Amino acid sequence: MQTVFILLFAKYVKYIDPLDDSRRVYSGTDYPLFQDVHLMIFVGFGFLMAFLKRYGFSAVSVNLLLSAFVIQFAMLLRGFLTVAFNETGLFSIGIPEMISAESSCAAVLITMGVLLGRLTPVQFLLLAFFETLLNVVVEHFVFNYLHVNDSGRSLSVHTFGAYFGLAAALVGHKKNVMEMDEHGGIHHSDLFSMIGTLLLWVFFPSFNAAIQEPEDARHRAIMNTYLAMASSTVTTFMISSCVDDLGRFNMIHIQSSTLAGGVAIGSAANAVLYPYHAVIVGVVSAILSVIGHAWISPRLERTFHLFDTCGVHNLHGMPGILAGLLSIGFAYFYEPESYGKTLYHIYPYWVGGELNGDRDNVSQAQYQAIGLVVILVTAIIGGLLTGCILKIKVWNQVDDPDFPHGEMNYYAQSDVNFLSKYKHAQEQQRLREREQMHEIY
């Protein structure tokens, strides 16, 4: 695949001209936002999934491998769907395309969170290939034909990634990684996971605002995400204490549900006009997420044998659906005059715009609902089919749960640095001394 990528980039891809007025390229503002998203993908998601003591290496390193793979693949797929490619046989890439590629990475990494510990690196790469292919095509249809407002990609990234992974897990019938992993997490692995949580928490406003235009829509996306995250965090601590018999905080809730506000506000982050609406969204999303961890996930495991390693359904799945429902409600109830000229950036086919659209509150809300259904259906069907493909025995499969070494058979011992060599030399010296003592006595 990497060889194919090289050939395709050589034949079809060029860089955009930042001085071309026909393209929106603001390196001074877009690149800092891209860096925030970049940190979320490579560090935030990686450490967020590092709470299992036997799968910490895979959480961080396979996260890196899949992201590097998907970045290239998604850029090429999106380029082949552009008008420029259809007209000239070439397409250009720049910072906006980099940000879009990162969103495709996020969808795959969310799916990885469902299946962590139950797929080999080879299977994860196959999953990334099929999921990215389907995700980019569905996203193109929803955005360019249905013209759905999904500004923070809660539908096309969080909802799609979560239900694609859950559908693949349903077909996989692999035992829960928590059963394979004695004692699950340990103290320092939970701390590593909190590093991921904090990174995602800090940079989530950039994720929801990175592709927004004009500036007032971007400003609203940043502020709405900020407020929703704050209220969801306070609510998470409160509800986590309430659902525990002794009133304690559950670290799974703290690592996961504190981020639910950023997911739930995502689809309408550029459309919410009043701060208190964003605060309410954060509160509702946190309640939903903690309840999911406490009661819904155990029922899914008992009833459907649906094991979700990282609780993706509670962080990305249900809050993602909530985001879709909120995008319907805000499109229906908000007065369009409140947006001013920004209206046609949020809903380009609203009546009276340059594109001669005919939509109003009711019709735009209907299209938002159709977009949610399309993404859910395609994610579930795609996940089921991909899960069936990954079960084929020709692919390298995860060892049985009784295998004692966890993921260590994928990683060589780190003996290439000075300290490891020094330690190895010490052990050899002790063995020689032991043998000499044995000969003497």
Secondary structure, DSSP 8 states (H G I E B T S, - for coil): -HHHHHHHHHHHEEE--TT-TTS---HHHHHHHHHHHHHIIIIIHHHHTTTSTTSHHHHHHHHHHHHHHHHHHHHHHHHHTSHHHHHHS-EEE-HHHHHHHHHHHHHHHHHHHHHTTTS-HHHHHHHHHHHHHHHHHHHHHHHHTS----TT-IIIIIIHHHHHHHHHHHHH----HHHHSTTS--HHHHHHHHHHHHHHHHHHHHHHHTT--SHHHHHHHHHHHHHHHHHHHHHHHHHHHHHSTT----HHHHHHGGGHHHHHTSTTTTT---HHHHHHHHHHHHHHHHHIIIIIHHHHHHHH----TT-HIIIIIHHHHHHHHHHHHHHHHS-GGGGGGGHHHHSTTBBTSTT-B-B-HHHHHHHHHHHHHHHHHHHHHHHHHHHHHHTSTTS-----TT-TTTTGGGS----SSHHHHHHHHHHHHHHHHHHHHHHH-
